[in-house]
Amino acid sequence: MASEAAITIAKMLENLPEQFTEQVVEHVREYIADLKDERQWNSAFSQSQDQLIAAAKKVRKEIQEGKAAPLDIETL
């Protein structure tokens, strides 16, 4: 069953000339793809929190022990 939002969008598209309809559909496709990518990123990021915390603690310890050197961006 279609949601109210989907029905609203369909009604809005019915009133547009076909050339504009195609443009809107393409924009919606891109927007949905972006939303899916963002959801994947957020999921991956949330699952890696423990690893990121551990890495930050390790770096902090290395800095305190004098084992870390500043990053020279010019040499990259």
PDB file of N, CA, C, O and CB in Angstrom:
ATOM      1  N   MET A   1       0.839  -1.178   0.000  1.00  0.00           N
ATOM      2  CA  MET A   1       0.000   0.000   0.000  1.00  0.00           C
ATOM      3  C   MET A   1       0.887   1.245   0.000  1.00  0.00           C
ATOM      4  O   MET A   1       1.876   1.305   0.731  1.00  0.00           O
ATOM      5  CB  MET A   1      -0.956  -0.004   1.218  1.00  0.00           C
ATOM      6  N   ALA A   2       0.543   2.211  -0.798  1.00  0.00           N
ATOM      7  CA  ALA A   2       1.321   3.441  -0.907  1.00  0.00           C
ATOM      8  C   ALA A   2       1.063   4.332   0.304  1.00  0.00           C
ATOM      9  O   ALA A   2      -0.054   4.408   0.815  1.00  0.00           O
ATOM     10  CB  ALA A   2       0.977   4.190  -2.212  1.00  0.00           C
ATOM     11  N   SER A   3       2.114   4.996   0.745  1.00  0.00           N
ATOM     12  CA  SER A   3       1.972   5.912   1.868  1.00  0.00           C
ATOM     13  C   SER A   3       1.344   7.216   1.387  1.00  0.00           C
ATOM     14  O   SER A   3       1.264   7.475   0.187  1.00  0.00           O
ATOM     15  CB  SER A   3       3.342   6.179   2.539  1.00  0.00           C
ATOM     16  N   GLU A   4       0.905   8.023   2.332  1.00  0.00           N
ATOM     17  CA  GLU A   4       0.332   9.324   1.991  1.00  0.00           C
ATOM     18  C   GLU A   4       1.342  10.182   1.222  1.00  0.00           C
ATOM     19  O   GLU A   4       0.981  10.879   0.274  1.00  0.00           O
ATOM     20  CB  GLU A   4      -0.127  10.057   3.267  1.00  0.00           C
ATOM     21  N   ALA A   5       2.597  10.123   1.637  1.00  0.00           N
ATOM     22  CA  ALA A   5       3.629  10.919   0.973  1.00  0.00           C
ATOM     23  C   ALA A   5       3.786  10.485  -0.486  1.00  0.00           C
ATOM     24  O   ALA A   5       3.903  11.327  -1.377  1.00  0.00           O
ATOM     25  CB  ALA A   5       4.976  10.788   1.719  1.00  0.00           C
ATOM     26  N   ALA A   6       3.788   9.178  -0.727  1.00  0.00           N
ATOM     27  CA  ALA A   6       3.932   8.676  -2.096  1.00  0.00           C
ATOM     28  C   ALA A   6       2.734   9.083  -2.947  1.00  0.00           C
ATOM     29  O   ALA A   6       2.889   9.424  -4.120  1.00  0.00           O
ATOM     30  CB  ALA A   6       4.088   7.145  -2.098  1.00  0.00           C
ATOM     31  N   ILE A   7       1.562   9.047  -2.367  1.00  0.00           N
ATOM     32  CA  ILE A   7       0.351   9.458  -3.096  1.00  0.00           C
ATOM     33  C   ILE A   7       0.418  10.942  -3.434  1.00  0.00           C
ATOM     34  O   ILE A   7       0.060  11.353  -4.538  1.00  0.00           O
ATOM     35  CB  ILE A   7      -0.923   9.157  -2.264  1.00  0.00           C
ATOM     36  N   THR A   8       0.878  11.740  -2.477  1.00  0.00           N
ATOM     37  CA  THR A   8       1.014  13.182  -2.702  1.00  0.00           C
ATOM     38  C   THR A   8       1.993  13.465  -3.831  1.00  0.00           C
ATOM     39  O   THR A   8       1.720  14.292  -4.701  1.00  0.00           O
ATOM     40  CB  THR A   8       1.473  13.886  -1.421  1.00  0.00           C
ATOM     41  N   ILE A   9       3.121  12.788  -3.819  1.00  0.00           N
ATOM     42  CA  ILE A   9       4.123  12.984  -4.872  1.00  0.00           C
ATOM     43  C   ILE A   9       3.549  12.574  -6.227  1.00  0.00           C
ATOM     44  O   ILE A   9       3.736  13.276  -7.220  1.00  0.00           O
ATOM     45  CB  ILE A   9       5.407  12.173  -4.564  1.00  0.00           C
ATOM     46  N   ALA A  10       2.859  11.452  -6.266  1.00  0.00           N
ATOM     47  CA  ALA A  10       2.274  10.989  -7.523  1.00  0.00           C
ATOM     48  C   ALA A  10       1.286  12.007  -8.072  1.00  0.00           C
ATOM     49  O   ALA A  10       1.263  12.272  -9.274  1.00  0.00           O
ATOM     50  CB  ALA A  10       1.582   9.638  -7.327  1.00  0.00           C
ATOM     51  N   LYS A  11       0.463  12.583  -7.186  1.00  0.00           N
ATOM     52  CA  LYS A  11      -0.506  13.598  -7.632  1.00  0.00           C
ATOM     53  C   LYS A  11       0.212  14.843  -8.146  1.00  0.00           C
ATOM     54  O   LYS A  11      -0.209  15.437  -9.139  1.00  0.00           O
ATOM     55  CB  LYS A  11      -1.463  13.977  -6.479  1.00  0.00           C
ATOM     56  N   MET A  12       1.286  15.237  -7.478  1.00  0.00           N
ATOM     57  CA  MET A  12       2.049  16.407  -7.920  1.00  0.00           C
ATOM     58  C   MET A  12       2.651  16.157  -9.297  1.00  0.00           C
ATOM     59  O   MET A  12       2.662  17.052 -10.142  1.00  0.00           O
ATOM     60  CB  MET A  12       3.159  16.750  -6.906  1.00  0.00           C
ATOM     61  N   LEU A  13       3.153  14.945  -9.526  1.00  0.00           N
ATOM     62  CA  LEU A  13       3.770  14.614 -10.817  1.00  0.00           C
ATOM     63  C   LEU A  13       2.744  14.583 -11.951  1.00  0.00           C
ATOM     64  O   LEU A  13       3.064  14.915 -13.092  1.00  0.00           O
ATOM     65  CB  LEU A  13       4.480  13.264 -10.728  1.00  0.00           C
ATOM     66  N   GLU A  14       1.525  14.186 -11.636  1.00  0.00           N
ATOM     67  CA  GLU A  14       0.474  14.111 -12.659  1.00  0.00           C
ATOM     68  C   GLU A  14       0.195  15.465 -13.298  1.00  0.00           C
ATOM     69  O   GLU A  14      -0.230  15.538 -14.451  1.00  0.00           O
ATOM     70  CB  GLU A  14      -0.807  13.560 -12.054  1.00  0.00           C
ATOM     71  N   ASN A  15       0.432  16.531 -12.551  1.00  0.00           N
ATOM     72  CA  ASN A  15       0.112  17.873 -13.038  1.00  0.00           C
ATOM     73  C   ASN A  15       1.274  18.552 -13.752  1.00  0.00           C
ATOM     74  O   ASN A  15       1.141  19.693 -14.195  1.00  0.00           O
ATOM     75  CB  ASN A  15      -0.332  18.731 -11.893  1.00  0.00           C
ATOM     76  N   LEU A  16       2.390  17.881 -13.867  1.00  0.00           N
ATOM     77  CA  LEU A  16       3.557  18.452 -14.529  1.00  0.00           C
ATOM     78  C   LEU A  16       3.664  17.965 -15.971  1.00  0.00           C
ATOM     79  O   LEU A  16       3.250  16.850 -16.287  1.00  0.00           O
ATOM     80  CB  LEU A  16       4.830  18.101 -13.758  1.00  0.00           C
ATOM     81  N   PRO A  17       4.221  18.804 -16.845  1.00  0.00           N
ATOM     82  CA  PRO A  17       4.532  18.326 -18.196  1.00  0.00           C
ATOM     83  C   PRO A  17       5.552  17.179 -18.095  1.00  0.00           C
ATOM     84  O   PRO A  17       6.336  17.114 -17.148  1.00  0.00           O
ATOM     85  CB  PRO A  17       5.089  19.495 -19.096  1.00  0.00           C
ATOM     86  N   GLU A  18       5.525  16.296 -19.069  1.00  0.00           N
ATOM     87  CA  GLU A  18       6.364  15.092 -19.018  1.00  0.00           C
ATOM     88  C   GLU A  18       7.850  15.405 -18.862  1.00  0.00           C
ATOM     89  O   GLU A  18       8.547  14.714 -18.119  1.00  0.00           O
ATOM     90  CB  GLU A  18       6.155  14.270 -20.271  1.00  0.00           C
ATOM     91  N   GLN A  19       8.350  16.437 -19.551  1.00  0.00           N
ATOM     92  CA  GLN A  19       9.779  16.751 -19.449  1.00  0.00           C
ATOM     93  C   GLN A  19      10.158  17.088 -18.007  1.00  0.00           C
ATOM     94  O   GLN A  19      11.240  16.721 -17.550  1.00  0.00           O
ATOM     95  CB  GLN A  19      10.143  17.926 -20.382  1.00  0.00           C
ATOM     96  N   PHE A  20       9.277  17.782 -17.291  1.00  0.00           N
ATOM     97  CA  PHE A  20       9.567  18.119 -15.902  1.00  0.00           C
ATOM     98  C   PHE A  20       9.415  16.901 -14.995  1.00  0.00           C
ATOM     99  O   PHE A  20      10.130  16.749 -14.005  1.00  0.00           O
ATOM    100  CB  PHE A  20       8.650  19.247 -15.428  1.00  0.00           C
ATOM    101  N   THR A  21       8.483  16.054 -15.349  1.00  0.00           N
ATOM    102  CA  THR A  21       8.283  14.831 -14.580  1.00  0.00           C
ATOM    103  C   THR A  21       9.556  13.993 -14.572  1.00  0.00           C
ATOM    104  O   THR A  21       9.970  13.482 -13.531  1.00  0.00           O
ATOM    105  CB  THR A  21       7.110  14.018 -15.152  1.00  0.00           C
ATOM    106  N   GLU A  22      10.168  13.861 -15.742  1.00  0.00           N
ATOM    107  CA  GLU A  22      11.409  13.086 -15.838  1.00  0.00           C
ATOM    108  C   GLU A  22      12.508  13.711 -14.989  1.00  0.00           C
ATOM    109  O   GLU A  22      13.272  12.996 -14.341  1.00  0.00           O
ATOM    110  CB  GLU A  22      11.868  12.984 -17.299  1.00  0.00           C
ATOM    111  N   GLN A  23      12.593  15.043 -14.988  1.00  0.00           N
ATOM    112  CA  GLN A  23      13.603  15.728 -14.186  1.00  0.00           C
ATOM    113  C   GLN A  23      13.367  15.483 -12.693  1.00  0.00           C
ATOM    114  O   GLN A  23      14.303  15.213 -11.941  1.00  0.00           O
ATOM    115  CB  GLN A  23      13.593  17.238 -14.488  1.00  0.00           C
ATOM    116  N   VAL A  24      12.118  15.582 -12.284  1.00  0.00           N
ATOM    117  CA  VAL A  24      11.784  15.361 -10.874  1.00  0.00           C
ATOM    118  C   VAL A  24      12.102  13.933 -10.476  1.00  0.00           C
ATOM    119  O   VAL A  24      12.672  13.698  -9.410  1.00  0.00           O
ATOM    120  CB  VAL A  24      10.299  15.669 -10.607  1.00  0.00           C
ATOM    121  N   VAL A  25      11.743  12.986 -11.312  1.00  0.00           N
ATOM    122  CA  VAL A  25      12.013  11.579 -11.014  1.00  0.00           C
ATOM    123  C   VAL A  25      13.518  11.342 -10.879  1.00  0.00           C
ATOM    124  O   VAL A  25      13.957  10.618  -9.986  1.00  0.00           O
ATOM    125  CB  VAL A  25      11.423  10.668 -12.115  1.00  0.00           C
ATOM    126  N   GLU A  26      14.299  11.948 -11.759  1.00  0.00           N
ATOM    127  CA  GLU A  26      15.755  11.784 -11.676  1.00  0.00           C
ATOM    128  C   GLU A  26      16.293  12.387 -10.383  1.00  0.00           C
ATOM    129  O   GLU A  26      17.154  11.788  -9.739  1.00  0.00           O
ATOM    130  CB  GLU A  26      16.445  12.435 -12.891  1.00  0.00           C
ATOM    131  N   HIS A  27      15.808  13.542 -10.000  1.00  0.00           N
ATOM    132  CA  HIS A  27      16.238  14.162  -8.741  1.00  0.00           C
ATOM    133  C   HIS A  27      15.855  13.288  -7.546  1.00  0.00           C
ATOM    134  O   HIS A  27      16.638  13.129  -6.609  1.00  0.00           O
ATOM    135  CB  HIS A  27      15.616  15.567  -8.592  1.00  0.00           C
ATOM    136  N   VAL A  28      14.669  12.733  -7.584  1.00  0.00           N
ATOM    137  CA  VAL A  28      14.225  11.865  -6.487  1.00  0.00           C
ATOM    138  C   VAL A  28      15.100  10.614  -6.420  1.00  0.00           C
ATOM    139  O   VAL A  28      15.466  10.173  -5.331  1.00  0.00           O
ATOM    140  CB  VAL A  28      12.734  11.473  -6.666  1.00  0.00           C
ATOM    141  N   ARG A  29      15.433  10.045  -7.570  1.00  0.00           N
ATOM    142  CA  ARG A  29      16.325   8.873  -7.592  1.00  0.00           C
ATOM    143  C   ARG A  29      17.673   9.203  -6.944  1.00  0.00           C
ATOM    144  O   ARG A  29      18.182   8.444  -6.120  1.00  0.00           O
ATOM    145  CB  ARG A  29      16.542   8.384  -9.047  1.00  0.00           C
ATOM    146  N   GLU A  30      18.237  10.352  -7.331  1.00  0.00           N
ATOM    147  CA  GLU A  30      19.523  10.761  -6.765  1.00  0.00           C
ATOM    148  C   GLU A  30      19.406  11.006  -5.262  1.00  0.00           C
ATOM    149  O   GLU A  30      20.291  10.625  -4.496  1.00  0.00           O
ATOM    150  CB  GLU A  30      20.040  12.025  -7.468  1.00  0.00           C
ATOM    151  N   TYR A  31      18.323  11.636  -4.848  1.00  0.00           N
ATOM    152  CA  TYR A  31      18.119  11.933  -3.431  1.00  0.00           C
ATOM    153  C   TYR A  31      17.996  10.642  -2.627  1.00  0.00           C
ATOM    154  O   TYR A  31      18.580  10.521  -1.550  1.00  0.00           O
ATOM    155  CB  TYR A  31      16.865  12.805  -3.236  1.00  0.00           C
ATOM    156  N   ILE A  32      17.247   9.693  -3.141  1.00  0.00           N
ATOM    157  CA  ILE A  32      17.088   8.409  -2.451  1.00  0.00           C
ATOM    158  C   ILE A  32      18.423   7.678  -2.384  1.00  0.00           C
ATOM    159  O   ILE A  32      18.747   7.082  -1.356  1.00  0.00           O
ATOM    160  CB  ILE A  32      16.033   7.533  -3.162  1.00  0.00           C
ATOM    161  N   ALA A  33      19.196   7.713  -3.453  1.00  0.00           N
ATOM    162  CA  ALA A  33      20.521   7.085  -3.442  1.00  0.00           C
ATOM    163  C   ALA A  33      21.415   7.738  -2.388  1.00  0.00           C
ATOM    164  O   ALA A  33      22.147   7.050  -1.676  1.00  0.00           O
ATOM    165  CB  ALA A  33      21.181   7.183  -4.838  1.00  0.00           C
ATOM    166  N   ASP A  34      21.353   9.071  -2.289  1.00  0.00           N
ATOM    167  CA  ASP A  34      22.123   9.774  -1.267  1.00  0.00           C
ATOM    168  C   ASP A  34      21.690   9.368   0.138  1.00  0.00           C
ATOM    169  O   ASP A  34      22.528   9.166   1.017  1.00  0.00           O
ATOM    170  CB  ASP A  34      21.976  11.281  -1.441  1.00  0.00           C
ATOM    171  N   LEU A  35      20.390   9.252   0.345  1.00  0.00           N
ATOM    172  CA  LEU A  35      19.882   8.825   1.656  1.00  0.00           C
ATOM    173  C   LEU A  35      20.367   7.426   2.015  1.00  0.00           C
ATOM    174  O   LEU A  35      20.741   7.163   3.157  1.00  0.00           O
ATOM    175  CB  LEU A  35      18.351   8.863   1.671  1.00  0.00           C
ATOM    176  N   LYS A  36      20.356   6.529   1.027  1.00  0.00           N
ATOM    177  CA  LYS A  36      20.839   5.168   1.270  1.00  0.00           C
ATOM    178  C   LYS A  36      22.318   5.164   1.608  1.00  0.00           C
ATOM    179  O   LYS A  36      22.750   4.459   2.520  1.00  0.00           O
ATOM    180  CB  LYS A  36      20.581   4.282   0.054  1.00  0.00           C
ATOM    181  N   ASP A  37      23.104   5.957   0.867  1.00  0.00           N
ATOM    182  CA  ASP A  37      24.537   6.060   1.152  1.00  0.00           C
ATOM    183  C   ASP A  37      24.777   6.596   2.558  1.00  0.00           C
ATOM    184  O   ASP A  37      25.627   6.090   3.290  1.00  0.00           O
ATOM    185  CB  ASP A  37      25.227   6.964   0.121  1.00  0.00           C
ATOM    186  N   GLU A  38      24.021   7.622   2.925  1.00  0.00           N
ATOM    187  CA  GLU A  38      24.182   8.212   4.252  1.00  0.00           C
ATOM    188  C   GLU A  38      23.816   7.205   5.341  1.00  0.00           C
ATOM    189  O   GLU A  38      24.481   7.138   6.375  1.00  0.00           O
ATOM    190  CB  GLU A  38      23.318   9.477   4.385  1.00  0.00           C
ATOM    191  N   ARG A  39      22.769   6.427   5.114  1.00  0.00           N
ATOM    192  CA  ARG A  39      22.363   5.416   6.083  1.00  0.00           C
ATOM    193  C   ARG A  39      23.450   4.351   6.224  1.00  0.00           C
ATOM    194  O   ARG A  39      23.738   3.898   7.332  1.00  0.00           O
ATOM    195  CB  ARG A  39      21.026   4.770   5.665  1.00  0.00           C
ATOM    196  N   GLN A  40      24.054   3.951   5.102  1.00  0.00           N
ATOM    197  CA  GLN A  40      25.149   2.978   5.156  1.00  0.00           C
ATOM    198  C   GLN A  40      26.341   3.546   5.909  1.00  0.00           C
ATOM    199  O   GLN A  40      26.941   2.858   6.735  1.00  0.00           O
ATOM    200  CB  GLN A  40      25.573   2.561   3.742  1.00  0.00           C
ATOM    201  N   TRP A  41      26.688   4.804   5.628  1.00  0.00           N
ATOM    202  CA  TRP A  41      27.813   5.452   6.303  1.00  0.00           C
ATOM    203  C   TRP A  41      27.559   5.516   7.803  1.00  0.00           C
ATOM    204  O   TRP A  41      28.430   5.171   8.601  1.00  0.00           O
ATOM    205  CB  TRP A  41      28.048   6.869   5.739  1.00  0.00           C
ATOM    206  N   ASN A  42      26.362   5.957   8.183  1.00  0.00           N
ATOM    207  CA  ASN A  42      26.036   6.068   9.607  1.00  0.00           C
ATOM    208  C   ASN A  42      26.098   4.707  10.292  1.00  0.00           C
ATOM    209  O   ASN A  42      26.561   4.602  11.428  1.00  0.00           O
ATOM    210  CB  ASN A  42      24.642   6.684   9.791  1.00  0.00           C
ATOM    211  N   SER A  43      25.640   3.678   9.613  1.00  0.00           N
ATOM    212  CA  SER A  43      25.682   2.335  10.178  1.00  0.00           C
ATOM    213  C   SER A  43      27.124   1.866  10.353  1.00  0.00           C
ATOM    214  O   SER A  43      27.490   1.351  11.409  1.00  0.00           O
ATOM    215  CB  SER A  43      24.910   1.354   9.286  1.00  0.00           C
ATOM    216  N   ALA A  44      27.935   2.047   9.321  1.00  0.00           N
ATOM    217  CA  ALA A  44      29.340   1.633   9.393  1.00  0.00           C
ATOM    218  C   ALA A  44      30.082   2.428  10.463  1.00  0.00           C
ATOM    219  O   ALA A  44      30.890   1.876  11.210  1.00  0.00           O
ATOM    220  CB  ALA A  44      30.027   1.813   8.025  1.00  0.00           C
ATOM    221  N   PHE A  45      29.801   3.735  10.532  1.00  0.00           N
ATOM    222  CA  PHE A  45      30.474   4.589  11.509  1.00  0.00           C
ATOM    223  C   PHE A  45      30.095   4.184  12.921  1.00  0.00           C
ATOM    224  O   PHE A  45      30.958   4.127  13.797  1.00  0.00           O
ATOM    225  CB  PHE A  45      30.129   6.063  11.270  1.00  0.00           C
ATOM    226  N   SER A  46      28.825   3.903  13.159  1.00  0.00           N
ATOM    227  CA  SER A  46      28.394   3.530  14.507  1.00  0.00           C
ATOM    228  C   SER A  46      28.968   2.175  14.919  1.00  0.00           C
ATOM    229  O   SER A  46      29.196   1.935  16.104  1.00  0.00           O
ATOM    230  CB  SER A  46      26.865   3.497  14.586  1.00  0.00           C
ATOM    231  N   GLN A  47      29.200   1.300  13.961  1.00  0.00           N
ATOM    232  CA  GLN A  47      29.754  -0.017  14.275  1.00  0.00           C
ATOM    233  C   GLN A  47      31.265   0.034  14.514  1.00  0.00           C
ATOM    234  O   GLN A  47      31.846  -0.926  15.020  1.00  0.00           O
ATOM    235  CB  GLN A  47      29.444  -0.992  13.147  1.00  0.00           C
ATOM    236  N   SER A  48      31.898   1.147  14.154  1.00  0.00           N
ATOM    237  CA  SER A  48      33.344   1.241  14.305  1.00  0.00           C
ATOM    238  C   SER A  48      33.754   2.135  15.479  1.00  0.00           C
ATOM    239  O   SER A  48      34.938   2.429  15.646  1.00  0.00           O
ATOM    240  CB  SER A  48      33.957   1.764  13.024  1.00  0.00           C
ATOM    241  N   GLN A  49      32.798   2.562  16.282  1.00  0.00           N
ATOM    242  CA  GLN A  49      33.090   3.474  17.380  1.00  0.00           C
ATOM    243  C   GLN A  49      34.142   2.922  18.338  1.00  0.00           C
ATOM    244  O   GLN A  49      35.062   3.642  18.729  1.00  0.00           O
ATOM    245  CB  GLN A  49      31.825   3.781  18.139  1.00  0.00           C
ATOM    246  N   ASP A  50      34.017   1.660  18.717  1.00  0.00           N
ATOM    247  CA  ASP A  50      34.983   1.057  19.643  1.00  0.00           C
ATOM    248  C   ASP A  50      36.393   1.078  19.063  1.00  0.00           C
ATOM    249  O   ASP A  50      37.358   1.358  19.775  1.00  0.00           O
ATOM    250  CB  ASP A  50      34.578  -0.383  19.975  1.00  0.00           C
ATOM    251  N   GLN A  51      36.509   0.784  17.780  1.00  0.00           N
ATOM    252  CA  GLN A  51      37.824   0.792  17.125  1.00  0.00           C
ATOM    253  C   GLN A  51      38.396   2.202  17.061  1.00  0.00           C
ATOM    254  O   GLN A  51      39.594   2.400  17.259  1.00  0.00           O
ATOM    255  CB  GLN A  51      37.723   0.203  15.710  1.00  0.00           C
ATOM    256  N   LEU A  52      37.539   3.183  16.784  1.00  0.00           N
ATOM    257  CA  LEU A  52      37.998   4.567  16.718  1.00  0.00           C
ATOM    258  C   LEU A  52      38.457   5.060  18.094  1.00  0.00           C
ATOM    259  O   LEU A  52      39.463   5.762  18.202  1.00  0.00           O
ATOM    260  CB  LEU A  52      36.881   5.472  16.176  1.00  0.00           C
ATOM    261  N   ILE A  53      37.728   4.697  19.123  1.00  0.00           N
ATOM    262  CA  ILE A  53      38.106   5.080  20.488  1.00  0.00           C
ATOM    263  C   ILE A  53      39.437   4.451  20.861  1.00  0.00           C
ATOM    264  O   ILE A  53      40.303   5.115  21.430  1.00  0.00           O
ATOM    265  CB  ILE A  53      37.018   4.660  21.497  1.00  0.00           C
ATOM    266  N   ALA A  54      39.604   3.166  20.542  1.00  0.00           N
ATOM    267  CA  ALA A  54      40.857   2.471  20.846  1.00  0.00           C
ATOM    268  C   ALA A  54      42.025   3.121  20.103  1.00  0.00           C
ATOM    269  O   ALA A  54      43.102   3.291  20.674  1.00  0.00           O
ATOM    270  CB  ALA A  54      40.751   0.975  20.474  1.00  0.00           C
ATOM    271  N   ALA A  55      41.822   3.481  18.844  1.00  0.00           N
ATOM    272  CA  ALA A  55      42.886   4.125  18.063  1.00  0.00           C
ATOM    273  C   ALA A  55      43.239   5.483  18.654  1.00  0.00           C
ATOM    274  O   ALA A  55      44.416   5.838  18.726  1.00  0.00           O
ATOM    275  CB  ALA A  55      42.459   4.283  16.592  1.00  0.00           C
ATOM    276  N   ALA A  56      42.244   6.240  19.074  1.00  0.00           N
ATOM    277  CA  ALA A  56      42.499   7.557  19.672  1.00  0.00           C
ATOM    278  C   ALA A  56      43.274   7.421  20.972  1.00  0.00           C
ATOM    279  O   ALA A  56      44.187   8.202  21.238  1.00  0.00           O
ATOM    280  CB  ALA A  56      41.182   8.301  19.923  1.00  0.00           C
ATOM    281  N   LYS A  57      42.913   6.434  21.781  1.00  0.00           N
ATOM    282  CA  LYS A  57      43.634   6.203  23.047  1.00  0.00           C
ATOM    283  C   LYS A  57      45.091   5.819  22.777  1.00  0.00           C
ATOM    284  O   LYS A  57      46.004   6.262  23.473  1.00  0.00           O
ATOM    285  CB  LYS A  57      42.936   5.091  23.877  1.00  0.00           C
ATOM    286  N   LYS A  58      45.288   4.986  21.750  1.00  0.00           N
ATOM    287  CA  LYS A  58      46.649   4.568  21.411  1.00  0.00           C
ATOM    288  C   LYS A  58      47.491   5.770  20.974  1.00  0.00           C
ATOM    289  O   LYS A  58      48.641   5.916  21.389  1.00  0.00           O
ATOM    290  CB  LYS A  58      46.623   3.501  20.296  1.00  0.00           C
ATOM    291  N   VAL A  59      46.915   6.616  20.144  1.00  0.00           N
ATOM    292  CA  VAL A  59      47.633   7.796  19.669  1.00  0.00           C
ATOM    293  C   VAL A  59      47.925   8.740  20.831  1.00  0.00           C
ATOM    294  O   VAL A  59      49.025   9.283  20.934  1.00  0.00           O
ATOM    295  CB  VAL A  59      46.823   8.522  18.578  1.00  0.00           C
ATOM    296  N   ARG A  60      46.950   8.933  21.694  1.00  0.00           N
ATOM    297  CA  ARG A  60      47.158   9.801  22.851  1.00  0.00           C
ATOM    298  C   ARG A  60      48.315   9.284  23.709  1.00  0.00           C
ATOM    299  O   ARG A  60      49.138  10.067  24.182  1.00  0.00           O
ATOM    300  CB  ARG A  60      45.869   9.898  23.693  1.00  0.00           C
ATOM    301  N   LYS A  61      48.375   7.960  23.908  1.00  0.00           N
ATOM    302  CA  LYS A  61      49.444   7.352  24.695  1.00  0.00           C
ATOM    303  C   LYS A  61      50.799   7.550  24.005  1.00  0.00           C
ATOM    304  O   LYS A  61      51.790   7.877  24.657  1.00  0.00           O
ATOM    305  CB  LYS A  61      49.165   5.848  24.911  1.00  0.00           C
ATOM    306  N   GLU A  62      50.833   7.350  22.680  1.00  0.00           N
ATOM    307  CA  GLU A  62      52.074   7.532  21.929  1.00  0.00           C
ATOM    308  C   GLU A  62      52.560   8.979  22.002  1.00  0.00           C
ATOM    309  O   GLU A  62      53.763   9.229  22.082  1.00  0.00           O
ATOM    310  CB  GLU A  62      51.876   7.119  20.468  1.00  0.00           C
ATOM    311  N   ILE A  63      51.622   9.932  21.976  1.00  0.00           N
ATOM    312  CA  ILE A  63      52.001  11.341  22.109  1.00  0.00           C
ATOM    313  C   ILE A  63      52.605  11.587  23.483  1.00  0.00           C
ATOM    314  O   ILE A  63      53.633  12.254  23.599  1.00  0.00           O
ATOM    315  CB  ILE A  63      50.782  12.266  21.882  1.00  0.00           C
ATOM    316  N   GLN A  64      51.976  11.056  24.525  1.00  0.00           N
ATOM    317  CA  GLN A  64      52.479  11.236  25.890  1.00  0.00           C
ATOM    318  C   GLN A  64      53.864  10.612  26.069  1.00  0.00           C
ATOM    319  O   GLN A  64      54.693  11.121  26.823  1.00  0.00           O
ATOM    320  CB  GLN A  64      51.500  10.627  26.897  1.00  0.00           C
ATOM    321  N   GLU A  65      54.099   9.516  25.374  1.00  0.00           N
ATOM    322  CA  GLU A  65      55.386   8.811  25.493  1.00  0.00           C
ATOM    323  C   GLU A  65      56.440   9.384  24.542  1.00  0.00           C
ATOM    324  O   GLU A  65      57.579   8.917  24.529  1.00  0.00           O
ATOM    325  CB  GLU A  65      55.196   7.316  25.212  1.00  0.00           C
ATOM    326  N   GLY A  66      56.072  10.378  23.757  1.00  0.00           N
ATOM    327  CA  GLY A  66      57.014  10.983  22.821  1.00  0.00           C
ATOM    328  C   GLY A  66      57.288  10.126  21.600  1.00  0.00           C
ATOM    329  O   GLY A  66      58.282  10.342  20.907  1.00  0.00           O
ATOM    330  N   LYS A  67      56.439   9.173  21.327  1.00  0.00           N
ATOM    331  CA  LYS A  67      56.633   8.274  20.181  1.00  0.00           C
ATOM    332  C   LYS A  67      55.980   8.808  18.903  1.00  0.00           C
ATOM    333  O   LYS A  67      56.224   8.288  17.815  1.00  0.00           O
ATOM    334  CB  LYS A  67      56.071   6.895  20.503  1.00  0.00           C
ATOM    335  N   ALA A  68      55.166   9.827  19.036  1.00  0.00           N
ATOM    336  CA  ALA A  68      54.454  10.352  17.867  1.00  0.00           C
ATOM    337  C   ALA A  68      55.151  11.595  17.347  1.00  0.00           C
ATOM    338  O   ALA A  68      55.663  12.401  18.124  1.00  0.00           O
ATOM    339  CB  ALA A  68      52.985  10.670  18.213  1.00  0.00           C
ATOM    340  N   ALA A  69      55.169  11.745  16.042  1.00  0.00           N
ATOM    341  CA  ALA A  69      55.759  12.927  15.421  1.00  0.00           C
ATOM    342  C   ALA A  69      54.657  13.698  14.703  1.00  0.00           C
ATOM    343  O   ALA A  69      53.717  13.093  14.188  1.00  0.00           O
ATOM    344  CB  ALA A  69      56.905  12.537  14.432  1.00  0.00           C
ATOM    345  N   PRO A  70      54.759  15.007  14.663  1.00  0.00           N
ATOM    346  CA  PRO A  70      53.738  15.792  13.949  1.00  0.00           C
ATOM    347  C   PRO A  70      53.694  15.399  12.473  1.00  0.00           C
ATOM    348  O   PRO A  70      54.719  15.071  11.876  1.00  0.00           O
ATOM    349  CB  PRO A  70      54.019  17.311  14.087  1.00  0.00           C
ATOM    350  N   LEU A  71      52.517  15.437  11.908  1.00  0.00           N
ATOM    351  CA  LEU A  71      52.323  15.118  10.499  1.00  0.00           C
ATOM    352  C   LEU A  71      52.756  16.313   9.662  1.00  0.00           C
ATOM    353  O   LEU A  71      52.279  17.430   9.859  1.00  0.00           O
ATOM    354  CB  LEU A  71      50.842  14.740  10.207  1.00  0.00           C
ATOM    355  N   ASP A  72      53.657  16.066   8.734  1.00  0.00           N
ATOM    356  CA  ASP A  72      54.115  17.118   7.831  1.00  0.00           C
ATOM    357  C   ASP A  72      53.326  16.993   6.534  1.00  0.00           C
ATOM    358  O   ASP A  72      53.647  16.167   5.679  1.00  0.00           O
ATOM    359  CB  ASP A  72      55.663  17.023   7.570  1.00  0.00           C
ATOM    360  N   ILE A  73      52.321  17.796   6.397  1.00  0.00           N
ATOM    361  CA  ILE A  73      51.439  17.714   5.251  1.00  0.00           C
ATOM    362  C   ILE A  73      52.157  18.020   3.945  1.00  0.00           C
ATOM    363  O   ILE A  73      51.769  17.519   2.890  1.00  0.00           O
ATOM    364  CB  ILE A  73      50.284  18.654   5.431  1.00  0.00           C
ATOM    365  N   GLU A  74      53.175  18.819   4.007  1.00  0.00           N
ATOM    366  CA  GLU A  74      53.908  19.209   2.815  1.00  0.00           C
ATOM    367  C   GLU A  74      54.618  18.021   2.162  1.00  0.00           C
ATOM    368  O   GLU A  74      54.889  18.062   0.962  1.00  0.00           O
ATOM    369  CB  GLU A  74      54.915  20.287   3.159  1.00  0.00           C
ATOM    370  N   THR A  75      54.920  16.982   2.909  1.00  0.00           N
ATOM    371  CA  THR A  75      55.653  15.835   2.362  1.00  0.00           C
ATOM    372  C   THR A  75      54.722  14.740   1.855  1.00  0.00           C
ATOM    373  O   THR A  75      55.185  13.719   1.348  1.00  0.00           O
ATOM    374  CB  THR A  75      56.584  15.263   3.415  1.00  0.00           C
ATOM    375  N   LEU A  76      53.428  14.943   1.988  1.00  0.00           N
ATOM    376  CA  LEU A  76      52.474  13.907   1.523  1.00  0.00           C
ATOM    377  C   LEU A  76      52.333  13.906   0.040  1.00  0.00           C
ATOM    378  O   LEU A  76      51.577  13.104  -0.508  1.00  0.00           O
ATOM    379  CB  LEU A  76      51.113  14.106   2.146  1.00  0.00           C
TER     380      LEU A  76
END
